[in-house]
């Protein structure tokens, strides 16, 4: 299972950096079909893995560390953990920095926190098992970059009441901004596939974050991506719906459309 996950991490890295199987094949002197087979069958020798890492400009040791982090990471917190973190703005700030792989020195250089305050917050997060506070105040995150918030839990309620309007209150017209709102009619099968693809995108975002850790902090900037989907129709449209929809001719095998959830 570990080897398969390692190869999936490598695939995500290649995709995130626009490195195609054809390019890997060219650099390794192999056919594209051979490279595709290696990835689909997870048929790699250690040497071949290292070769592909070099093509991707990726340190093999960093890939192994990413595997270790992913396998050890928690993907959900308890209600108590979420509530404890948001109860103190400084603890919340340090938590976000810590799981974002900031060092103690980077946190206190960027924010108006004393060293003692910051270490106190880190110790609190260690007690909550959000991080491991290691010797010399090194930080090892214990939660994954694709952490899922509890439905209607403390994090989600805090976001709705305190952050959502601020985050969306932008014209999204800068080169490093994007806003898309899509609407369509999807089947249950297509909706399930969409959710799988969104989760993959979240994993690729986490991979980009890990990969950019090798850059100086001044070369990176805080970036947030909001991903959401649900069956939905605005209230003003629902108000215009017929109590009994008119019968329509159906295409062979087509199902009657259902009203979206409120």
Sine and cosine of phi, psi and omega as CSV:
sin_phi,cos_phi,sin_psi,cos_psi,sin_omega,cos_omega
0.00,0.00,-0.63,0.78,0.01,-1.00
-0.89,0.46,-0.67,0.74,-0.01,-1.00
-0.90,0.43,-0.66,0.75,0.01,-1.00
-0.89,0.45,-0.67,0.74,0.02,-1.00
-0.91,0.41,-0.62,0.78,0.03,-1.00
-0.86,0.50,-0.69,0.73,-0.01,-1.00
-0.93,0.36,-0.59,0.81,0.06,-1.00
-0.90,0.43,-0.64,0.77,0.07,-1.00
-0.88,0.48,-0.66,0.75,0.02,-1.00
-0.90,0.43,-0.67,0.75,0.04,-1.00
-0.87,0.50,-0.68,0.74,0.00,-1.00
-0.90,0.44,-0.62,0.78,0.02,-1.00
-0.90,0.44,-0.71,0.71,0.00,-1.00
-0.87,0.50,-0.72,0.69,-0.03,-1.00
-0.90,0.43,-0.67,0.74,-0.03,-1.00
-0.89,0.45,-0.44,0.90,-0.05,-1.00
-0.96,-0.30,0.24,0.97,0.09,-1.00
0.92,0.40,0.46,0.89,0.00,-1.00
-0.99,-0.11,0.92,-0.39,-0.08,-1.00
-1.00,0.07,0.27,-0.96,0.10,-1.00
-0.87,0.50,-0.57,0.82,0.00,-1.00
-0.89,0.46,-0.65,0.76,0.01,-1.00
-0.93,0.38,-0.66,0.75,0.05,-1.00
-0.87,0.49,-0.71,0.71,-0.01,-1.00
-0.87,0.49,-0.69,0.73,-0.01,-1.00
-0.88,0.47,-0.70,0.71,-0.04,-1.00
-0.93,0.36,-0.51,0.86,-0.05,-1.00
-1.00,-0.09,-0.07,1.00,-0.01,-1.00
0.95,0.32,0.56,0.83,0.01,-1.00
-0.87,-0.50,0.19,-0.98,0.11,-0.99
-0.99,0.16,0.44,-0.90,0.03,-1.00
-0.88,0.47,-0.59,0.80,0.01,-1.00
-0.88,0.47,-0.62,0.78,0.01,-1.00
-0.90,0.43,-0.66,0.75,0.01,-1.00
-0.91,0.41,-0.68,0.74,0.03,-1.00
-0.87,0.49,-0.65,0.76,0.02,-1.00
-0.90,0.44,-0.66,0.75,0.00,-1.00
-0.85,0.53,-0.70,0.71,-0.04,-1.00
-0.96,0.29,-0.65,0.76,-0.05,-1.00
-0.94,0.35,-0.55,0.84,-0.01,-1.00
-0.99,-0.13,-0.03,1.00,-0.06,-1.00
0.82,0.57,0.65,0.76,-0.09,-1.00
-0.98,-0.18,0.99,0.16,-0.05,-1.00
-0.81,-0.59,0.69,-0.72,0.27,-0.96
-0.99,0.11,0.28,-0.96,0.03,-1.00
-0.86,0.51,-0.66,0.75,-0.01,-1.00
-0.89,0.45,-0.65,0.76,-0.02,-1.00
-0.93,0.38,-0.60,0.80,0.07,-1.00
-0.87,0.50,-0.70,0.71,0.01,-1.00
-0.90,0.43,-0.60,0.80,0.03,-1.00
-0.89,0.46,-0.71,0.71,0.00,-1.00
-0.92,0.40,-0.61,0.79,0.05,-1.00
-0.87,0.50,-0.63,0.77,0.02,-1.00
-0.91,0.42,-0.65,0.76,0.05,-1.00
-0.86,0.51,-0.61,0.79,-0.03,-1.00
-1.00,0.08,0.06,1.00,-0.06,-1.00
0.81,0.58,0.71,0.71,-0.05,-1.00
-0.82,-0.57,0.79,-0.61,0.04,-1.00
-0.94,0.33,0.80,-0.60,-0.04,-1.00
-0.86,0.50,-0.62,0.79,0.02,-1.00
-0.89,0.46,-0.59,0.80,0.03,-1.00
-0.92,0.40,-0.59,0.81,0.04,-1.00
-0.90,0.43,-0.67,0.74,0.02,-1.00
-0.91,0.42,-0.64,0.77,0.04,-1.00
-0.90,0.44,-0.63,0.78,0.03,-1.00
-0.89,0.45,-0.61,0.79,0.06,-1.00
-0.89,0.46,-0.72,0.70,0.01,-1.00
-0.87,0.49,-0.69,0.73,0.01,-1.00
-0.90,0.44,-0.68,0.73,-0.06,-1.00
-0.92,0.40,-0.64,0.76,-0.03,-1.00
-0.95,0.30,-0.50,0.87,-0.04,-1.00
-1.00,0.02,-0.24,0.97,-0.14,-0.99
-0.97,0.23,0.62,-0.78,0.13,-0.99
-0.99,0.12,0.65,-0.76,-0.01,-1.00
-0.97,-0.26,-0.16,0.99,0.05,-1.00
-0.66,-0.75,0.56,-0.83,0.13,-0.99
-0.96,-0.28,0.25,-0.97,0.09,-1.00
-0.99,0.11,0.25,-0.97,0.08,-1.00
-0.84,0.54,-0.67,0.74,-0.03,-1.00
-0.90,0.44,-0.66,0.75,0.02,-1.00
-0.90,0.43,-0.73,0.68,0.01,-1.00
-0.87,0.50,-0.71,0.70,-0.04,-1.00
-0.90,0.43,-0.66,0.75,-0.01,-1.00
-0.89,0.46,-0.65,0.76,-0.05,-1.00
-0.92,0.39,-0.70,0.71,-0.07,-1.00
-0.99,0.16,-0.12,0.99,-0.04,-1.00
-0.95,0.30,-0.31,0.95,-0.05,-1.00
-0.73,-0.68,0.92,-0.40,-0.04,-1.00
-0.81,0.58,-0.63,0.78,-0.01,-1.00
-0.93,0.36,-0.64,0.77,0.05,-1.00
-0.90,0.43,-0.65,0.76,0.01,-1.00
-0.88,0.47,-0.72,0.69,0.01,-1.00
-0.87,0.49,-0.75,0.66,-0.03,-1.00
-0.90,0.43,-0.59,0.81,0.03,-1.00
-0.88,0.48,-0.73,0.69,0.00,-1.00
-0.89,0.46,-0.66,0.75,0.03,-1.00
-0.91,0.41,-0.69,0.72,-0.07,-1.00
-0.90,0.43,-0.71,0.70,0.00,-1.00
-0.96,0.26,-0.24,0.97,0.09,-1.00
-1.00,0.00,0.20,0.98,0.10,-1.00
0.95,0.31,0.43,0.90,0.14,-0.99
-0.97,0.25,0.48,-0.88,0.12,-0.99
-1.00,-0.01,0.24,-0.97,0.07,-1.00
-0.83,0.55,-0.72,0.70,-0.04,-1.00
-0.89,0.46,-0.63,0.78,0.00,-1.00
-0.92,0.39,-0.61,0.79,-0.02,-1.00
-0.91,0.42,-0.76,0.65,-0.07,-1.00
-0.97,0.26,-0.33,0.94,0.09,-1.00
-0.97,0.25,-0.52,0.85,-0.07,-1.00
-1.00,-0.02,-0.49,0.87,-0.12,-0.99
-0.83,-0.56,0.42,-0.91,-0.07,-1.00
-0.98,0.18,0.93,0.36,0.05,-1.00
-0.79,-0.61,0.65,-0.76,0.09,-1.00
-0.98,0.22,0.30,-0.96,0.02,-1.00
-0.86,0.50,-0.68,0.73,-0.02,-1.00
-0.90,0.45,-0.70,0.72,0.03,-1.00
-0.86,0.52,-0.72,0.69,-0.07,-1.00
-0.91,0.42,-0.69,0.72,0.02,-1.00
-0.89,0.45,-0.61,0.79,0.06,-1.00
-0.87,0.49,-0.67,0.74,0.04,-1.00
-0.91,0.42,-0.66,0.75,0.01,-1.00
-0.90,0.44,-0.64,0.77,0.04,-1.00
-0.90,0.44,-0.63,0.78,0.05,-1.00
-0.89,0.45,-0.68,0.73,0.02,-1.00
-0.92,0.40,-0.55,0.84,0.08,-1.00
-0.90,0.44,-0.69,0.72,0.02,-1.00
-0.89,0.46,-0.58,0.82,0.03,-1.00
-0.98,0.19,-0.09,1.00,-0.04,-1.00
0.89,0.45,0.61,0.79,0.14,-0.99
-1.00,0.03,-0.56,0.83,0.05,-1.00
-0.66,-0.75,0.24,-0.97,0.29,-0.96
-0.98,-0.22,0.86,-0.51,0.10,-1.00
-1.00,-0.02,0.94,-0.34,-0.17,-0.99
-0.99,-0.16,0.11,-0.99,0.03,-1.00
-0.78,0.63,0.55,-0.83,-0.03,-1.00
0.89,0.46,0.42,0.91,0.06,-1.00
0.87,0.50,0.49,0.87,0.12,-0.99
-0.96,0.27,0.50,-0.87,-0.13,-0.99
-0.89,-0.46,0.79,-0.61,0.10,-1.00
-0.86,-0.50,0.95,-0.32,0.00,-1.00
-0.89,0.45,0.60,-0.80,0.04,-1.00
-0.93,-0.36,0.00,1.00,0.05,-1.00
-0.88,-0.48,0.54,-0.84,-0.10,-0.99
-0.98,0.22,0.32,-0.95,0.03,-1.00
-0.94,0.34,-0.32,0.95,0.02,-1.00
-0.96,-0.26,0.61,0.79,0.03,-1.00
-0.82,0.57,0.74,-0.67,0.05,-1.00
-0.99,-0.10,0.81,-0.59,0.05,-1.00
-0.95,0.30,0.51,-0.86,0.07,-1.00
-0.92,0.39,0.72,-0.69,0.03,-1.00
-0.84,0.55,0.82,-0.57,-0.04,-1.00
0.82,0.58,0.48,0.87,0.04,-1.00
-1.00,0.05,-0.05,-1.00,-0.04,-1.00
-0.83,0.56,-0.70,0.72,0.00,-1.00
-0.88,0.47,-0.74,0.68,-0.07,-1.00
-0.91,0.42,-0.67,0.75,0.01,-1.00
-0.92,0.40,-0.63,0.78,0.04,-1.00
-0.89,0.45,-0.68,0.73,0.00,-1.00
-0.88,0.47,-0.72,0.70,-0.02,-1.00
-0.89,0.46,-0.67,0.74,-0.12,-0.99
-1.00,0.08,-0.47,0.88,-0.16,-0.99
-0.87,-0.49,-0.40,0.92,-0.19,-0.98
-0.87,-0.49,-0.59,0.81,-0.15,-0.99
-0.81,0.59,-0.77,0.64,-0.03,-1.00
-0.89,0.45,-0.63,0.77,0.01,-1.00
-0.91,0.41,-0.68,0.73,-0.02,-1.00
-0.90,0.43,-0.70,0.71,-0.05,-1.00
-0.99,0.11,-0.11,0.99,-0.02,-1.00
-0.99,0.17,0.82,0.57,-0.01,-1.00
-0.69,-0.73,0.44,-0.90,0.08,-1.00
-0.99,0.17,-0.20,0.98,0.02,-1.00
0.79,0.62,0.71,0.70,-0.05,-1.00
-0.92,-0.39,0.11,0.99,0.04,-1.00
-0.99,0.11,0.34,-0.94,0.00,-1.00
-0.87,0.49,-0.45,0.89,-0.02,-1.00
-0.98,-0.17,0.36,0.93,0.03,-1.00
-0.81,-0.59,0.45,-0.89,0.04,-1.00
-0.43,-0.90,0.71,-0.71,0.10,-1.00
-0.75,-0.66,0.84,-0.54,0.05,-1.00
-0.76,-0.65,0.73,-0.68,0.12,-0.99
-0.80,-0.59,0.90,-0.43,-0.10,-1.00
-0.94,-0.35,0.58,-0.81,0.02,-1.00
-0.69,-0.73,0.69,-0.73,0.01,-1.00
-0.24,-0.97,-0.09,-1.00,0.04,-1.00
-0.90,-0.43,0.91,-0.42,-0.04,-1.00
-0.87,-0.49,0.53,-0.85,0.11,-0.99
-0.98,0.22,0.20,-0.98,0.06,-1.00
-0.86,0.51,-0.64,0.77,0.00,-1.00
-0.90,0.43,-0.71,0.70,-0.01,-1.00
-0.92,0.39,-0.59,0.81,0.04,-1.00
-0.89,0.46,-0.68,0.73,0.02,-1.00
-0.89,0.46,-0.65,0.76,0.02,-1.00
-0.91,0.41,-0.63,0.78,0.03,-1.00
-0.87,0.49,-0.69,0.72,-0.01,-1.00
-0.89,0.45,-0.64,0.77,0.06,-1.00
-0.87,0.50,-0.69,0.72,-0.02,-1.00
-0.92,0.38,-0.60,0.80,0.04,-1.00
-0.90,0.43,-0.66,0.75,0.03,-1.00
-0.89,0.45,-0.60,0.80,0.05,-1.00
-0.91,0.42,-0.64,0.76,0.04,-1.00
-0.89,0.46,-0.65,0.76,0.04,-1.00
-0.88,0.48,-0.64,0.77,0.03,-1.00
-0.91,0.41,-0.60,0.80,0.03,-1.00
-0.92,0.39,-0.61,0.79,0.07,-1.00
-0.87,0.49,-0.70,0.72,0.02,-1.00
-0.89,0.46,-0.60,0.80,0.02,-1.00
-0.92,0.40,-0.65,0.76,0.05,-1.00
-0.89,0.47,-0.66,0.75,0.04,-1.00
-0.86,0.51,-0.74,0.68,-0.01,-1.00
-0.89,0.46,-0.67,0.75,-0.05,-1.00
-0.92,0.40,-0.58,0.81,-0.04,-1.00
-0.98,0.18,-0.05,1.00,0.05,-1.00
-0.89,0.45,-0.35,0.94,0.00,-1.00
-0.97,0.25,-0.23,0.97,0.04,-1.00
-1.00,0.09,0.44,-0.90,0.08,-1.00
-0.88,0.47,0.52,-0.86,-0.07,-1.00
-0.88,0.47,-0.45,0.89,0.04,-1.00
-0.94,0.35,-0.27,0.96,0.02,-1.00
-1.00,-0.05,0.02,1.00,0.00,-1.00
-0.85,-0.53,0.39,-0.92,0.05,-1.00
-0.64,-0.77,0.51,-0.86,0.00,-1.00
-0.86,0.51,0.80,-0.60,-0.04,-1.00
-0.74,-0.68,0.76,-0.65,0.02,-1.00
-0.86,-0.51,0.66,-0.75,0.04,-1.00
-0.84,-0.54,0.81,-0.59,0.03,-1.00
-0.97,-0.25,0.88,-0.47,-0.01,-1.00
-0.87,-0.48,0.81,-0.59,-0.01,-1.00
-0.41,-0.91,0.54,-0.84,0.12,-0.99
-0.44,-0.90,0.58,-0.82,0.11,-0.99
-0.24,-0.97,0.46,-0.89,0.14,-0.99
-0.89,0.45,0.82,-0.57,-0.16,-0.99
-0.33,-0.94,0.53,-0.85,0.10,-1.00
-0.61,-0.80,0.73,-0.68,0.00,-1.00
-0.85,0.53,0.49,-0.87,-0.03,-1.00
-0.85,0.52,-0.63,0.77,-0.05,-1.00
-0.91,0.41,-0.45,0.89,0.08,-1.00
-0.98,0.18,-0.65,0.76,0.01,-1.00
-0.87,0.48,-0.56,0.83,-0.01,-1.00
-0.90,0.43,-0.37,0.93,-0.02,-1.00
-1.00,-0.08,-0.02,1.00,-0.02,-1.00
-0.95,0.32,0.57,-0.82,0.08,-1.00
-0.95,0.31,0.58,-0.82,0.07,-1.00
-0.89,0.46,-0.64,0.77,0.07,-1.00
-0.83,-0.56,0.97,-0.24,-0.02,-1.00
-0.84,0.54,0.62,-0.78,0.04,-1.00
-0.93,0.38,0.54,-0.84,0.03,-1.00
-0.95,0.30,0.70,-0.71,0.02,-1.00
-0.86,-0.52,0.53,-0.85,0.10,-0.99
-0.88,0.47,0.73,-0.68,-0.04,-1.00
-0.98,-0.21,0.61,-0.79,0.16,-0.99
-0.94,0.35,0.45,-0.89,0.01,-1.00
-0.81,0.58,0.81,-0.59,0.06,-1.00
0.99,0.12,-0.03,1.00,-0.04,-1.00
-0.99,0.14,0.55,-0.84,0.02,-1.00
-0.98,-0.19,0.45,-0.89,0.06,-1.00
-0.92,0.39,0.78,-0.63,-0.03,-1.00
-0.90,0.44,0.61,-0.79,0.02,-1.00
-0.99,-0.11,0.46,-0.89,0.09,-1.00
-0.93,0.38,0.74,-0.67,0.06,-1.00
-0.88,0.47,0.43,-0.90,0.06,-1.00
-0.93,0.37,0.41,-0.91,0.03,-1.00
-0.97,0.25,0.00,0.00,0.00,0.00
